[in-house]
Amino acid sequence: MTNIQTVFDDGFNPAVVAASLAGEHVADKVDVLNKLEPEEAAAVLTLLPRESAVEILDKPELYFSAEIVEALPRAIASQLLAGMSADMAADIIQQIEDPVKTELMQGLDEASRTAISSLLAYPDNTAGAMMTTEFVSVPGNWTVAQTLEHLRHVERTRETIYAIYVLDTVTRRLVGAVSLRRLISGEPSAAILSLATDPITTLPLTDREDVARLIARHDLLAVPVVDKMGHLLGIVTFDDIIDAIIDENTEDVQKFGGMEAIDEPYLQIGFMNMIRKRGVWLCLLFLSEMLTASAMQHFESELEKAIVLTLFIPLIMSSGGNSGSQATSLLIRALALRDVRLSDWWRVALRELPTGILLGAMLGAIGVLRIIIWQKFGFFDYGEHWVLVALTVAIALVGIVTFGSVAGAMLPFGLQKLGLDPASASAPFVATLVDVTGLVIYFSVALMILHGTLL
């Protein structure tokens, strides 16, 4: 791989950088350009062969590809966009604002402009927005030999040739799919339709997660996207789905961590943008945590009478939050994988209820054992009513862990029912919810058990 530091020893020189990239793998070229400012990367791209520049811009790992295209001379930018796969070019165009967007579109040839415009018409995160129009299709009356000859002429302009789609000669509807393996092993004189299998298809408005499940279920390298009449619009390839899954998982992880999802690499995101993405959620969680202070104020007199109860507040709160976070994590993933559906909420609740009780009992037993050891061995004196204190902690843990498990499991269902992303049920949010409720449960149990003694 190019030693970027050596290249820049005498300062940035686009000609030197471009020359150093000759012969490098495209992934290494992308790594080098990612270390440059968009304007610098654009200057390097203008000095590279067109085919190499297109190959670099076609890589989703390239940071700020839209900014790089904006920094290019308009004529060169339009040429490179026309040479790219239509889906990647559409992604870049979508990020560019007018009037630059209009200028770039006007500079495209008619075929490229039509292909990109059709992709831009579909909503984000759908099969239509992800698909490429660069696929191989042949009429149903062709032979294997004709199809192979066609492949030799078009393979450099197609995103993939591992599947050939057969169209009806009259209606142009998709009637079959032939894998490259079956094609090259077929008799040259055989009709292409004799090798075709019924295609697994999807509609353009299908969510990308559903497309990913379809590809995984049928072990496909690509899935054709058809309209309601069965006409082939494009294909979603396996590598497009991998990129989509990475984006989706990254977004879910960030949301689950208690922040707004970011769409840029960590070291590239602006400082104030980072503050906004994280600060809004932190403020919301902080305001929610104020309810914890309000709950403690409500039980102020009990705390004054039985200071020993305060020793177990962190234990009580963290146990409930942990159980709730566990349940939320499990259900968010289960909903994403379609292991459970909205209609299964009652089954999940019935499953989490005994689970929470048993888990709470386990923690309660550990808590009681800890109090007994500390009391008997003189590590700490919990007072003459230490047995009742231990019982309070045990019963409270059962109640809090049970509530945390059920509430944490139900929250993703509630969010999905409202049309929101279940991943928004972040661990900090669940922990905050259970913290407040946990204090109420803890002190309510204490009032019942310790009434007439410590309280």
C-alpha positions in Angstrom: 0.0 0.0 0.0 1.2 3.6 -0.7 3.0 5.2 2.2 1.0 8.4 2.5 3.5 10.1 4.8 6.3 9.6 2.3 4.2 11.0 -0.5 3.4 14.1 1.6 6.9 14.7 2.9 7.3 17.7 0.7 3.7 18.9 1.1 0.6 18.0 -0.9 1.2 17.7 -4.6 -1.7 16.2 -6.6 0.6 15.0 -9.4 2.9 13.2 -7.0 -0.1 11.6 -5.2 -1.7 10.5 -8.5 1.6 9.0 -9.7 2.0 7.1 -6.4 -1.4 5.5 -6.8 -0.5 3.8 -10.1 -0.7 0.1 -9.8 -2.3 0.2 -6.3 -5.4 -1.8 -5.5 -8.6 0.4 -5.6 -9.1 -0.1 -1.8 -5.7 1.3 -1.1 -6.4 4.2 -3.5 -9.5 5.0 -1.5 -7.6 4.9 1.8 -5.2 7.5 0.5 -7.9 9.8 -0.8 -9.8 9.5 2.5 -6.8 11.2 4.2 -7.2 14.2 1.9 -9.6 17.1 2.0 -12.4 16.8 -0.7 -10.8 19.5 -2.8 -7.4 17.8 -2.7 -9.0 14.4 -3.5 -10.8 16.0 -6.5 -7.5 17.4 -7.8 -5.9 13.9 -7.6 -8.9 12.3 -9.4 -8.6 14.7 -12.3 -5.1 13.4 -12.9 -6.0 9.7 -12.8 -7.2 7.7 -15.8 -11.0 7.9 -16.2 -11.5 4.3 -15.5 -9.5 4.4 -12.3 -11.3 7.5 -11.1 -14.7 5.9 -11.8 -13.6 2.8 -9.9 -12.7 4.9 -6.9 -15.9 6.9 -6.8 -17.9 3.7 -7.1 -16.5 2.4 -3.7 -18.9 3.1 -0.8 -15.9 3.3 1.5 -14.8 6.6 0.0 -15.5 9.5 2.4 -17.2 12.6 1.2 -17.7 11.3 -2.4 -20.4 13.9 -3.0 -18.1 16.8 -1.8 -15.4 15.4 -4.0 -17.7 15.4 -7.1 -18.8 18.9 -6.3 -15.2 20.1 -6.2 -14.5 18.6 -9.7 -14.9 20.6 -12.9 -18.5 20.1 -14.0 -17.6 18.4 -17.3 -15.2 15.9 -15.6 -17.7 15.3 -12.8 -20.5 14.5 -15.3 -18.2 12.1 -17.2 -17.3 10.2 -14.1 -20.9 10.0 -12.9 -21.9 8.6 -16.3 -19.2 5.9 -16.0 -20.3 4.9 -12.5 -22.9 2.3 -11.5 -26.2 4.0 -11.7 -27.1 3.3 -8.0 -23.8 4.8 -6.7 -24.1 7.8 -9.0 -27.7 8.4 -7.7 -26.5 8.2 -4.1 -24.0 10.9 -4.8 -26.3 13.1 -6.8 -28.9 12.9 -4.0 -26.5 14.4 -1.5 -25.7 17.4 -3.8 -27.8 20.6 -3.6 -29.0 22.8 -6.5 -27.8 24.5 -8.6 -24.8 22.1 -8.8 -27.1 19.1 -8.9 -29.0 20.4 -11.9 -25.7 21.3 -13.7 -24.4 17.8 -13.2 -27.6 16.1 -14.4 -27.6 18.3 -17.5 -24.1 17.3 -18.3 -25.0 13.6 -18.3 -25.8 11.7 -21.5 -29.5 10.8 -21.9 -29.2 7.2 -20.9 -27.3 8.0 -17.7 -29.7 10.9 -16.8 -32.7 8.7 -17.2 -31.3 5.8 -15.2 -30.2 8.1 -12.3 -33.5 10.1 -12.3 -35.5 6.9 -12.1 -33.5 5.8 -9.0 -33.9 9.2 -7.3 -37.6 8.9 -7.6 -37.8 6.1 -5.0 -37.8 6.7 -1.3 -34.6 6.1 0.7 -34.0 2.6 2.1 -36.2 0.8 -0.5 -35.3 -1.7 -3.2 -35.9 0.9 -5.9 -33.4 3.3 -4.3 -30.8 0.6 -3.9 -31.1 -1.2 -7.2 -28.8 -0.8 -10.2 -30.1 -0.7 -13.8 -26.9 -2.2 -15.1 -27.9 -5.9 -15.4 -27.8 -8.5 -18.2 -31.1 -9.3 -19.8 -31.9 -11.2 -23.0 -35.0 -12.1 -25.0 -36.5 -15.5 -24.4 -36.0 -16.7 -28.0 -32.2 -16.5 -27.8 -29.9 -19.5 -27.6 -27.1 -20.1 -25.1 -24.5 -19.2 -27.8 -26.2 -15.8 -28.5 -26.4 -15.1 -24.8 -22.7 -15.8 -24.3 -21.7 -13.6 -27.2 -23.9 -10.8 -25.7 -22.1 -11.2 -22.4 -18.7 -10.7 -24.0 -19.8 -7.4 -25.4 -21.6 -6.0 -22.3 -19.7 -7.5 -19.3 -17.6 -4.3 -18.7 -20.7 -2.1 -18.5 -22.7 -4.3 -16.1 -22.4 -4.4 -12.3 -22.7 -8.2 -12.3 -23.0 -10.9 -14.9 -23.6 -13.8 -12.5 -27.3 -13.8 -13.3 -28.9 -13.4 -16.7 -32.5 -12.4 -16.8 -34.8 -13.7 -19.6 -37.6 -11.4 -20.9 -40.7 -12.3 -22.8 -40.1 -11.4 -26.4 -43.5 -9.6 -26.7 -44.4 -8.2 -23.3 -40.8 -7.7 -22.1 -41.8 -9.1 -18.7 -39.3 -11.1 -16.6 -40.0 -14.8 -17.2 -36.8 -16.5 -15.9 -33.3 -16.2 -14.5 -30.2 -18.2 -15.5 -27.1 -18.4 -13.4 -23.7 -17.9 -15.1 -22.7 -21.5 -14.1 -25.8 -23.0 -15.9 -25.2 -20.8 -18.9 -21.6 -21.8 -19.5 -22.4 -25.5 -18.9 -25.3 -25.4 -21.4 -25.3 -26.6 -25.0 -24.6 -23.6 -27.3 -27.6 -24.5 -29.4 -30.0 -24.8 -26.5 -32.7 -22.2 -25.9 -31.9 -19.9 -23.1 -35.4 -20.5 -21.6 -34.6 -24.2 -21.2 -32.0 -23.3 -18.6 -34.1 -20.6 -16.8 -35.7 -21.0 -13.4 -38.6 -19.0 -11.9 -37.0 -15.8 -10.6 -37.3 -14.6 -7.0 -38.4 -11.0 -7.3 -39.2 -8.0 -5.2 -41.1 -4.7 -5.7 -39.3 -1.3 -5.8 -40.9 0.0 -2.6 -39.9 -3.0 -0.5 -37.9 -2.1 2.5 -34.1 -2.8 2.3 -34.3 -5.0 5.4 -36.9 -7.2 3.7 -34.7 -7.4 0.6 -31.8 -8.5 2.7 -33.9 -11.3 4.3 -35.1 -12.4 0.8 -31.5 -12.6 -0.5 -30.4 -14.5 2.7 -33.4 -16.9 2.6 -32.8 -17.9 -1.1 -29.0 -17.6 -1.1 -29.0 -15.2 -4.0 -26.2 -13.0 -5.5 -28.8 -10.5 -6.7 -32.6 -10.1 -6.6 -34.5 -8.6 -9.6 -36.8 -5.6 -8.9 -40.0 -5.7 -11.0 -43.0 -3.5 -11.3 -46.6 -4.7 -10.7 -46.8 -5.9 -14.3 -43.6 -8.0 -14.0 -41.3 -5.7 -16.0 -37.7 -5.8 -14.9 -36.6 -2.4 -13.4 -33.2 -3.3 -11.9 -31.4 -5.6 -9.6 -30.3 -5.3 -6.0 -26.9 -7.1 -5.6 -25.5 -8.9 -2.6 -22.8 -6.3 -2.1 -25.4 -3.5 -2.0 -27.2 -5.4 0.7 -24.0 -5.9 2.7 -23.5 -2.1 2.7 -27.1 -1.5 3.7 -26.8 -4.0 6.6 -23.7 -2.3 7.8 -25.4 1.1 7.7 -28.5 -0.2 9.4 -26.6 -2.0 12.2 -24.4 1.1 12.7 -27.4 3.3 13.0 -29.1 0.8 15.5 -26.0 0.5 17.6 -25.7 4.3 17.9 -29.4 4.7 18.7 -29.2 2.0 21.3 -26.3 3.7 22.9 -28.5 6.7 23.5 -27.7 9.2 20.7 -28.9 10.3 17.3 -27.4 8.2 14.5 -24.5 9.8 12.6 -23.9 9.2 8.9 -20.2 10.1 8.8 -17.0 8.4 10.1 -16.2 9.3 13.7 -13.0 11.3 12.9 -14.7 13.1 10.0 -17.9 14.4 11.7 -17.8 18.1 12.6 -17.4 19.0 16.3 -20.6 20.9 16.6 -22.5 18.2 14.7 -21.2 15.6 17.2 -22.3 17.8 20.1 -25.8 18.1 18.6 -26.2 14.4 17.9 -25.1 13.5 21.4 -26.3 16.5 23.4 -30.0 16.3 22.6 -30.3 12.8 23.8 -28.2 13.5 26.9 -30.4 16.4 27.8 -33.5 14.3 27.3 -32.1 11.6 29.5 -31.0 14.1 32.1 -34.5 15.6 32.3 -35.9 12.1 32.6 -33.4 11.3 35.4 -34.8 14.3 37.3 -37.8 12.1 38.0 -35.5 9.9 40.1 -34.7 12.9 42.3 -38.4 13.7 42.6 -39.1 10.1 43.6 -36.4 10.2 46.3 -37.8 13.5 47.6 -41.2 11.9 47.9 -39.7 9.3 50.2 -37.5 11.8 52.1 -39.0 11.1 55.5 -38.5 7.3 55.1 -34.9 7.9 54.1 -34.3 10.0 57.3 -35.8 7.2 59.5 -33.9 4.4 57.8 -30.6 5.6 56.4 -29.6 2.0 55.9 -32.0 1.8 52.9 -29.9 4.3 51.0 -27.0 1.8 50.9 -28.9 -0.4 48.5 -30.3 2.3 46.1 -27.5 1.9 43.5 -27.9 -1.9 43.7 -31.6 -1.7 43.2 -31.5 0.8 40.4 -28.8 -0.9 38.4 -30.4 -4.3 38.6 -33.6 -3.1 37.2 -31.9 -1.1 34.5 -29.7 -4.1 33.5 -32.6 -6.5 33.3 -34.6 -4.0 31.2 -31.7 -3.4 28.8 -31.2 -7.1 28.4 -34.9 -7.6 27.4 -34.9 -4.5 25.1 -31.7 -5.8 23.3 -33.2 -9.2 22.8 -36.5 -7.9 21.5 -35.1 -5.2 19.2 -33.0 -7.9 17.5 -35.9 -10.4 17.4 -38.2 -7.8 15.8 -35.5 -6.9 13.2 -35.0 -10.5 12.3 -38.8 -11.1 12.3 -38.4 -13.8 14.9 -41.3 -12.1 16.6 -44.1 -9.8 15.3 -46.3 -7.2 16.8 -49.0 -9.7 17.4 -46.6 -11.7 19.6 -46.4 -9.1 22.3 -48.6 -11.0 24.7 -46.5 -14.2 24.3 -43.4 -12.2 25.0 -45.0 -10.6 28.1 -46.0 -14.0 29.4 -42.4 -15.3 28.7 -40.7 -12.3 30.4 -42.9 -12.3 33.5 -41.6 -15.6 34.9 -38.2 -14.9 33.5 -38.1 -11.6 35.5 -39.4 -13.3 38.6 -36.7 -16.0 38.5 -33.9 -13.6 37.7 -35.0 -11.3 40.4 -35.1 -14.2 42.9 -31.5 -15.1 41.9 -30.3 -11.5 42.5 -32.4 -11.3 45.7 -30.8 -14.4 47.1 -27.3 -13.0 46.3 -28.3 -9.7 48.0 -29.6 -11.5 51.2 -26.4 -13.6 51.3 -24.3 -10.5 51.1 -26.1 -8.9 54.0 -25.9 -12.0 56.1 -22.1 -12.3 55.5 -21.4 -8.6 56.2 -23.6 -8.7 59.4 -22.3 -12.0 60.8 -18.6 -11.3 60.1 -18.8 -7.7 61.4 -18.0 -5.9 58.1 -21.1 -3.7 58.7 -23.9 -3.5 61.2 -27.3 -3.1 59.5 -29.0 -2.7 62.9 -31.3 -4.9 65.0 -33.8 -5.3 62.2 -31.2 -6.4 59.6 -33.2 -9.5 58.7 -36.2 -7.3 57.7 -33.8 -5.1 55.7 -32.5 -8.2 53.9 -36.1 -9.3 53.2 -36.9 -5.9 51.8 -33.9 -5.9 49.4 -34.8 -9.4 48.2 -38.5 -8.8 47.5 -37.7 -5.4 46.0 -35.2 -7.0 43.6 -37.8 -9.5 42.5 -40.3 -6.8 41.8 -37.8 -4.4 40.1 -36.1 -7.0 37.9 -39.5 -8.4 36.8 -40.8 -4.9 36.0 -37.6 -4.1 34.1 -37.8 -7.3 32.1 -41.4 -6.8 31.1 -41.1 -3.1 30.5 -37.9 -3.5 28.5 -39.5 -6.2 26.3 -42.7 -4.2 25.7 -41.1 -0.9 24.8 -39.8 -1.9 21.3 -43.3 -3.2 20.5 -44.8 0.1 21.5 -42.4 2.1 19.4 -42.9 -0.2 16.4 -46.7 0.1 16.8 -46.3 3.9 16.7 -44.3 3.6 13.5 -41.0 4.5 15.2 -37.7 2.6 15.1 -37.5 0.1 17.9 -33.8 0.8 18.2 -34.8 4.2 19.7 -35.6 2.2 22.9 -31.9 2.8 23.9 -30.3 1.2 26.9 -30.0 4.6 28.8 -33.7 5.3 28.1 -34.8 2.0 29.4 -32.5 2.3 32.4 -33.9 5.8 33.2 -37.5 4.4 33.0 -36.7 1.5 35.3 -34.7 3.7 37.7 -37.7 5.8 38.6 -40.1 2.9 38.9 -37.5 0.9 40.8 -37.3 3.5 43.5 -41.1 3.5 43.9 -41.1 -0.3 44.1 -38.2 -0.4 46.6 -39.7 2.1 49.0 -43.2 0.7 48.7 -41.8 -2.7 49.7 -39.8 -1.1 52.5 -43.0 0.6 53.9 -44.8 -2.7 54.0 -42.1 -4.8 55.6 -40.4 -2.2 57.9 -43.6 -0.5 59.0 -43.6 -0.3 62.8 -39.9 -1.1 63.1 -37.5 1.2 61.1 -40.4 3.1 59.5 
